[in-house]
């Protein structure tokens, strides 16, 4: 099937938000679209909605008059399913229920020709399970778009275990024709995007569940690390009625893989109806549609307490000393701290308590500073017995350096280290399982989730050895297989090569 030059007729079954988005980009790409929905009048409503959207694009100068007329001329309504008989491709975008999709595909097989490609826009169901109900299962593939379809320029092309090679090849070409980046993936739970997204929210929930920091503090730290939204802002925007079932579904589909373990916090909040924006209260309270965010606590007034900084990493020590001096801090430059000095350690992958004891310092007068992203934001971590005077001496001096500073309780890996290492590790394991090619994984995550970098490029920027050190530290501390490093990461860190390096 030539999807790039021929006059292609595409059927779309299900004319909700996803179906309308697919119809719009297809019509704009020169494809004849036949819309069908089993609810009377729904397909016509969809055509009118798409026409209105195209009209707005024309009003803004993003679509000329000829292109508008041509696109509208390609949008047609099918009054019955047999109106799709001449389609070469049919994309299903109905309710996310396996039985409903299987029944639809069986009906379609009685309508369309044997060479018609049947594609499902499922986001969470097995494409293989859908195909297995068909007379010709080899012609069924996954074609998973993201909402809003015209703006989210990525689509997952899923090869079922029963699919023929031409199906995926055709969908790749079709994705390119409509201006989207195709990501070819095996038929596994969550495919690539929803699979790779497991770390961000679940690790933040672990941090919250351990009492290390509150949602607003965690969000603030991770926004400073380059994410568009903090994890709890994201939970509130999506709604726990949507995100919690997805977390539980992927966890269960992977037979309780610890890396994807959900949190009892979100299940309890879902039961309480604390869904987020849509309910007026989630991890934040909403007034007039806006979150009420607690302000960043003010730094204490700097005092005369000398501050000693660990010299285990001389370059990092220089950076921290410069920040302290910029904030008016008094530096203890001795090889060992004076008895009245506050002490700073700079651990990677371990908690303040472990790092302080390892350097034989007094935990009552010591704090830890996250050495990751020192140029953007500062995260200060106390031991359980750090005295407030020592904490405040360091806090006050660093607070005067002009960077946002958040104080958290003791945690192996702080906040940024934990979350970034988990994102990288899950991305590495997607590559290790051969679910998708390394470059495709990174493109899927940046386009589908909006992360500042894909997981493998993110690992490269941190350094694979550093990511491995963080994970090993977390695994040693918690004794939880959640933090075991992926073989993909382990081998490339040992070899000193990029995490984007494919198998030879």
matplotlib code that plots the C-alpha trace (Angstrom):
import matplotlib.pyplot as plt

x = [0.0, 1.4, 0.3, 2.5, 1.3, -2.0, -5.4, -5.9, -9.3, -9.2, -12.0, -12.2, -14.5, -15.1, -15.4, -14.5, -11.5, -8.9, -10.9, -11.5, -7.8, -6.8, -9.4, -8.0, -4.4, -5.4, -7.6, -4.9, -2.4, -4.6, -6.3, -10.0, -11.6, -14.8, -16.1, -18.3, -19.7, -22.4, -24.0, -26.5, -25.3, -21.9, -20.0, -21.7, -20.9, -17.3, -17.1, -18.5, -16.0, -13.0, -14.3, -14.5, -10.9, -9.6, -11.5, -9.7, -6.4, -7.3, -8.4, -4.9, -3.2, -1.9, -4.0, -4.7, -8.2, -7.4, -6.0, -9.0, -11.5, -9.5, -9.3, -13.1, -13.8, -12.0, -14.1, -17.1, -19.7, -20.6, -24.1, -23.4, -20.4, -20.7, -20.0, -16.3, -16.3, -13.8, -11.3, -7.7, -7.1, -9.5, -8.4, -10.4, -10.6, -13.6, -13.9, -10.8, -12.4, -11.0, -14.3, -15.7, -12.6, -12.5, -16.2, -15.7, -12.8, -14.9, -17.6, -15.2, -13.8, -17.3, -17.3, -13.8, -11.6, -9.1, -6.2, -7.6, -5.3, -7.0, -5.4, -6.2, -5.5, -5.4, -3.3, -3.2, -4.6, -2.7, -2.8, -2.2, -5.3, -7.3, -5.9, -6.4, -10.2, -9.9, -10.2, -7.0, -5.0, -1.9, -3.4, -4.0, -1.6, -1.4, -1.5, -1.4, -1.7, -1.6, -3.9, -4.2, -3.4, -2.5, -0.1, 1.5, 3.7, 4.4, 2.6, 3.5, 3.3, 2.8, 3.6, 1.4, 2.8, 0.5, 1.1, 2.7, 5.7, 3.9, 1.4, 4.0, 5.8, 2.6, 1.7, 5.2, 4.8, 1.3, 2.5, 5.2, 2.5, 0.4, 3.5, 4.1, 7.2, 6.5, 7.9, 8.0, 7.5, 6.7, 3.4, 4.2, 2.3, 2.5, 4.3, 7.1, 5.7, 3.5, 6.1, 8.9, 6.7, 6.5, 9.5, 8.6, 5.4, 6.0, 9.4, 8.1, 5.3, 8.0, 9.8, 6.5, 5.6, 8.9, 8.2, 11.3, 9.5, 6.1, 4.5, 5.2, 8.9, 9.3, 7.6, 9.8, 13.0, 12.0, 10.8, 14.2, 15.7, 14.1, 10.6, 7.7, 5.5, 6.3, 4.9, 2.2, 1.1, 0.9, -1.2, -3.6, -3.8, -4.5, -6.7, -6.1, -9.2, -7.1, -3.5, -4.1, -5.7, -2.9, -0.2, -2.0, -2.6, 1.0, 2.3, -0.1, 0.6, 4.3, 3.5, 4.3, 7.7, 9.0, 10.2, 6.6, 5.2, 2.3, 1.8, -1.0, -1.1, -2.8, -5.2, -6.3, -6.7, -8.6, -11.0, -11.4, -12.3, -9.2, -8.8, -7.0, -8.1, -11.4, -12.5, -11.1, -8.6, -5.8, -2.2, -3.0, -6.1, -7.6, -9.2, -10.7, -9.0, -5.5, -3.4, -2.7, 1.1, 2.8, 5.7, 9.3, 10.4, 12.7, 16.3, 17.4, 19.6, 23.2, 25.4, 29.1, 29.2, 32.1, 31.2, 33.5, 33.0, 34.1, 37.1, 36.5, 35.7, 37.9, 36.0, 32.7, 34.1, 35.3, 31.8, 30.1, 32.7, 32.0, 28.3, 28.8, 31.1, 28.5, 26.0, 28.3, 29.3, 32.4, 34.6, 36.5, 39.4, 41.0, 41.6, 39.3, 36.4, 36.7, 34.5, 32.2, 31.9, 28.9, 29.8, 28.6, 29.0, 28.2, 26.9, 25.9, 23.5, 23.6, 21.9, 23.3, 23.7, 25.8, 27.9, 28.6, 29.5, 31.7, 33.7, 33.8, 32.0, 29.6, 26.1, 24.7, 26.6, 26.4, 24.1, 24.3, 24.0, 23.0, 25.9, 23.7, 22.5, 24.4, 24.1, 20.2, 18.9, 20.1, 18.7, 19.9, 19.4, 19.7, 20.5, 17.8, 19.9, 21.3, 20.9, 18.8, 21.7, 24.0, 21.3, 20.4, 24.0, 24.4, 20.9, 21.4, 24.8, 23.6, 20.3, 22.1, 23.7, 20.7, 19.5, 16.3, 17.0, 14.9, 15.5, 14.5, 14.8, 17.4, 17.1, 19.5, 19.8, 18.0, 15.1, 16.7, 19.2, 16.5, 14.0, 16.5, 18.2, 14.9, 13.9, 17.2, 17.0, 13.6, 14.5, 17.6, 15.4, 13.0, 16.1, 17.3, 14.0, 14.2, 10.9, 12.1, 15.4, 17.4, 16.9, 13.2, 12.9, 14.4, 12.2, 9.1, 9.8, 10.7, 7.7, 5.2, 6.1, 7.8, 10.9, 13.9, 15.8, 15.1, 16.1, 19.2, 20.5, 19.6, 21.8, 24.6, 24.4, 24.6, 27.2, 26.3, 28.7, 27.0, 23.6, 24.9, 26.4, 23.0, 21.1, 23.6, 23.4, 19.6, 19.6, 22.2, 20.2, 16.7, 17.4, 14.6, 14.8, 13.0, 16.5, 18.4, 20.3, 19.3, 21.9, 21.8, 23.0, 25.4, 27.3, 27.5, 28.7, 31.5, 32.4, 32.4, 30.1, 26.8, 23.6, 22.3, 24.8, 22.8, 23.7, 26.5]
y = [0.0, 3.4, 5.9, 8.7, 9.4, 7.7, 9.1, 7.3, 6.8, 6.4, 5.4, 6.7, 4.9, 6.9, 10.6, 11.9, 14.1, 11.6, 10.7, 14.3, 15.1, 12.2, 13.3, 16.8, 16.0, 13.3, 15.7, 18.4, 15.8, 15.1, 11.9, 11.4, 10.7, 8.9, 9.5, 7.0, 6.8, 4.5, 7.4, 9.1, 12.5, 12.2, 11.9, 15.0, 16.9, 15.8, 17.0, 20.3, 20.6, 19.8, 22.3, 24.9, 24.2, 24.4, 27.7, 29.1, 28.1, 29.9, 33.0, 33.0, 32.7, 29.2, 27.7, 29.4, 29.5, 26.8, 24.4, 25.0, 24.2, 21.1, 19.8, 20.3, 18.6, 15.5, 15.1, 12.9, 11.3, 7.7, 7.0, 3.3, 1.1, -0.2, 3.3, 2.5, -0.3, 1.5, 2.4, 1.2, 2.0, 2.2, 3.7, 2.8, 5.4, 4.1, 3.4, 1.8, -1.7, -4.8, -6.5, -3.4, -3.1, -6.8, -6.8, -3.7, -5.2, -8.4, -6.2, -4.3, -7.4, -8.1, -4.6, -3.8, -5.6, -8.2, -5.7, -3.0, -2.2, -2.1, 0.1, 0.7, 3.9, 2.0, 3.6, 0.7, -2.5, -5.3, -4.9, -8.6, -9.4, -7.2, -8.7, -12.3, -11.9, -11.2, -13.5, -11.9, -10.9, -10.1, -6.8, -5.3, -2.8, -0.2, 3.5, 5.4, 9.1, 11.6, 14.4, 17.0, 15.1, 18.1, 19.5, 16.2, 15.4, 11.8, 8.5, 5.0, 2.3, -1.0, -4.3, -7.1, -10.6, -11.6, -8.6, -8.8, -6.5, -4.4, -3.2, -1.4, -0.2, 1.3, 3.0, 4.5, 6.0, 7.2, 8.9, 10.7, 11.8, 13.4, 15.2, 13.1, 11.3, 7.6, 5.5, 1.8, -0.4, -3.9, -4.7, -4.4, -2.7, 1.0, 0.7, 3.4, 6.7, 5.5, 2.9, 5.5, 7.8, 5.5, 6.8, 10.5, 10.3, 7.0, 8.1, 11.5, 9.6, 7.5, 10.7, 12.1, 8.9, 8.9, 12.4, 13.8, 16.8, 18.2, 18.2, 21.9, 21.5, 18.4, 20.2, 23.2, 21.2, 19.2, 22.2, 23.7, 20.5, 21.3, 19.7, 21.8, 20.7, 19.1, 15.5, 16.6, 19.5, 16.9, 14.5, 17.3, 18.4, 14.9, 13.8, 10.8, 9.1, 8.8, 8.4, 6.0, 3.2, 3.6, 3.2, 0.1, -1.4, -1.2, -2.5, -5.4, -6.1, -6.4, -8.8, -6.4, -5.2, -3.1, -0.3, 0.5, 0.1, 2.6, 4.3, 3.9, 7.7, 8.1, 5.3, 6.8, 10.2, 8.8, 7.2, 10.5, 12.3, 14.5, 14.2, 17.5, 20.5, 18.9, 18.4, 21.7, 19.9, 17.5, 17.8, 21.5, 23.5, 25.4, 28.8, 30.3, 27.5, 28.3, 26.3, 27.8, 27.2, 27.8, 30.3, 29.2, 29.6, 32.6, 31.8, 32.7, 35.7, 34.6, 34.6, 34.3, 30.5, 29.2, 26.7, 23.8, 22.1, 18.5, 18.5, 14.9, 16.5, 19.7, 21.1, 20.8, 22.3, 25.4, 25.9, 25.6, 27.9, 30.5, 30.3, 30.6, 33.6, 35.2, 34.9, 36.3, 33.1, 32.6, 29.8, 27.3, 26.4, 23.8, 20.2, 19.2, 21.3, 23.3, 22.3, 25.3, 25.0, 23.8, 21.1, 20.5, 17.1, 16.6, 13.0, 11.2, 8.3, 8.2, 10.1, 12.8, 10.4, 7.9, 10.6, 12.4, 9.3, 8.2, 11.4, 11.1, 14.4, 15.3, 14.7, 17.3, 20.1, 18.7, 19.0, 17.6, 19.7, 18.1, 18.5, 18.0, 21.3, 23.7, 26.4, 26.3, 25.4, 24.2, 21.3, 21.1, 18.0, 17.5, 14.4, 13.4, 15.1, 18.2, 21.1, 24.0, 26.5, 24.5, 24.1, 27.7, 28.9, 27.0, 27.9, 31.6, 31.7, 29.7, 31.6, 34.8, 33.4, 34.3, 30.7, 29.1, 26.8, 24.0, 22.2, 18.6, 15.7, 12.9, 10.8, 8.6, 10.5, 13.7, 14.5, 15.2, 12.3, 9.8, 10.9, 11.4, 8.1, 6.2, 7.9, 6.9, 3.3, 2.6, 4.1, 1.8, -1.2, -0.4, -0.4, -3.6, -5.4, -4.3, -2.6, 0.3, 1.6, 3.9, 7.0, 6.3, 6.0, 9.4, 11.0, 9.4, 10.8, 14.3, 14.6, 12.6, 13.6, 16.9, 16.0, 18.2, 15.3, 11.7, 9.2, 7.9, 11.4, 12.5, 9.6, 10.7, 14.3, 13.1, 10.4, 6.7, 6.0, 8.7, 7.2, 3.8, 5.2, 6.7, 3.5, 1.4, 3.8, 3.6, -0.2, -0.6, 1.7, 0.5, -3.2, -2.7, -4.3, -1.2, 0.4, -2.4, -1.1, -2.2, -4.4, -1.8, 0.9, -1.4, -2.5, 0.9, 2.5, -0.1, 0.3, 4.1, 4.6, 6.5, 5.0, 5.6, 3.0, 0.2, -3.4, -4.1]
z = [0.0, -1.0, 1.7, 0.5, -3.1, -3.7, -2.9, 0.4, 1.9, 5.7, 8.0, 11.6, 14.0, 17.2, 16.8, 20.3, 21.0, 19.6, 16.5, 15.7, 16.0, 13.8, 11.2, 11.2, 10.5, 7.9, 6.0, 6.1, 4.7, 1.6, 2.9, 2.3, 5.7, 6.5, 10.0, 11.8, 15.3, 16.6, 18.5, 16.1, 15.0, 16.6, 13.4, 12.0, 15.2, 14.8, 11.2, 12.2, 15.1, 12.9, 10.3, 13.0, 14.1, 10.5, 10.1, 13.2, 11.7, 8.5, 10.5, 12.2, 8.8, 9.5, 6.6, 3.3, 1.7, -0.9, 1.7, 4.0, 1.2, 0.1, 3.7, 4.3, 1.0, 2.2, 5.4, 5.0, 7.4, 7.1, 8.3, 8.8, 9.2, 5.7, 4.5, 5.2, 2.6, 0.3, 3.0, 2.7, 6.4, 9.3, 12.6, 15.7, 18.5, 20.5, 24.3, 25.9, 26.4, 25.0, 24.2, 22.4, 20.2, 19.3, 18.5, 16.3, 14.4, 13.7, 12.3, 10.2, 8.6, 7.1, 5.6, 4.3, 1.8, 2.9, 2.1, 4.4, 7.3, 10.7, 13.3, 16.9, 18.8, 22.1, 24.8, 27.3, 25.8, 24.1, 20.3, 20.0, 22.1, 19.8, 16.7, 17.9, 17.6, 13.8, 10.8, 9.4, 12.5, 10.5, 9.2, 12.6, 14.1, 16.9, 16.0, 19.3, 19.1, 22.0, 22.9, 21.5, 18.3, 16.0, 18.6, 20.0, 17.0, 18.0, 17.4, 18.6, 15.8, 17.6, 16.0, 17.4, 17.9, 15.0, 12.8, 9.3, 8.6, 6.0, 8.6, 10.7, 7.6, 6.3, 9.5, 9.7, 6.3, 7.2, 10.4, 8.4, 5.8, 8.5, 10.0, 13.1, 14.4, 14.3, 17.2, 16.3, 19.4, 20.4, 21.9, 25.6, 28.5, 28.2, 24.9, 25.1, 26.4, 29.2, 30.1, 30.3, 32.3, 35.3, 37.1, 37.4, 39.5, 41.4, 42.7, 43.7, 45.6, 47.3, 48.4, 49.7, 51.4, 53.3, 54.7, 52.9, 51.4, 50.7, 47.2, 46.6, 47.5, 45.3, 42.4, 42.8, 42.8, 39.7, 37.8, 38.4, 37.0, 33.7, 33.8, 32.6, 35.6, 38.9, 39.4, 41.8, 39.5, 36.8, 38.9, 39.7, 36.0, 34.7, 37.7, 39.9, 38.4, 35.2, 36.5, 39.3, 37.2, 34.7, 37.4, 38.8, 35.3, 34.2, 37.5, 37.3, 33.6, 34.4, 37.2, 40.1, 38.7, 41.6, 39.3, 38.5, 42.0, 42.7, 46.1, 48.6, 48.8, 45.5, 46.0, 49.3, 47.8, 44.9, 47.3, 49.1, 45.8, 45.9, 42.1, 41.4, 39.4, 38.4, 42.0, 43.3, 45.6, 45.0, 46.1, 46.0, 46.8, 43.9, 44.1, 40.9, 39.0, 40.3, 42.7, 46.1, 46.3, 49.7, 49.3, 49.5, 53.2, 53.7, 54.5, 58.1, 58.6, 58.1, 61.2, 62.0, 62.3, 60.2, 57.5, 56.5, 53.1, 52.3, 50.0, 48.7, 45.3, 45.1, 42.1, 43.8, 47.0, 45.0, 43.6, 47.0, 48.7, 46.0, 46.7, 50.4, 50.0, 47.6, 50.4, 53.0, 54.7, 56.8, 55.5, 57.7, 55.4, 57.6, 56.5, 59.4, 60.7, 63.9, 66.8, 66.3, 62.5, 60.5, 58.0, 54.4, 52.7, 49.0, 48.6, 45.4, 45.9, 49.7, 52.5, 54.8, 57.7, 55.8, 54.1, 57.4, 59.3, 56.4, 56.8, 60.6, 61.1, 63.9, 62.6, 65.0, 63.1, 59.6, 56.5, 53.0, 49.8, 46.5, 44.1, 41.0, 39.3, 41.7, 39.1, 39.0, 42.4, 45.8, 47.9, 51.5, 53.5, 57.3, 59.3, 61.9, 64.6, 62.8, 65.2, 63.9, 64.5, 62.1, 59.5, 59.6, 59.4, 56.1, 54.9, 55.6, 53.8, 50.7, 50.7, 50.0, 46.9, 44.7, 43.9, 45.1, 48.1, 49.5, 52.8, 52.9, 55.4, 55.0, 51.9, 49.9, 46.6, 47.6, 45.2, 41.8, 41.9, 42.8, 40.2, 37.3, 38.0, 37.9, 34.7, 33.1, 34.4, 33.1, 29.7, 29.7, 30.5, 27.6, 25.4, 27.0, 26.3, 22.7, 22.9, 20.8, 19.4, 21.7, 19.6, 19.3, 23.0, 23.6, 20.8, 22.2, 25.7, 24.7, 22.3, 24.3, 27.8, 27.3, 29.4, 28.9, 27.4, 26.6, 29.3, 27.6, 26.7, 30.2, 31.5, 29.2, 30.5, 34.1, 33.2, 33.1, 36.0, 38.1, 37.4, 38.3, 41.5, 42.5, 41.8, 43.7, 46.6, 46.7, 46.3, 49.1, 51.4, 50.8, 49.8, 47.3, 43.9, 42.6, 42.3, 40.7, 37.6, 34.2, 32.4, 29.6, 32.0, 33.8, 30.7, 29.1, 32.3, 32.5, 28.9, 29.1, 26.1, 25.5, 26.7, 23.2, 21.9, 20.3, 20.2, 17.7]

ax = plt.figure().add_subplot(projection="3d")
ax.plot(x, y, z, "-o")
ax.set_aspect("equal")
plt.show()
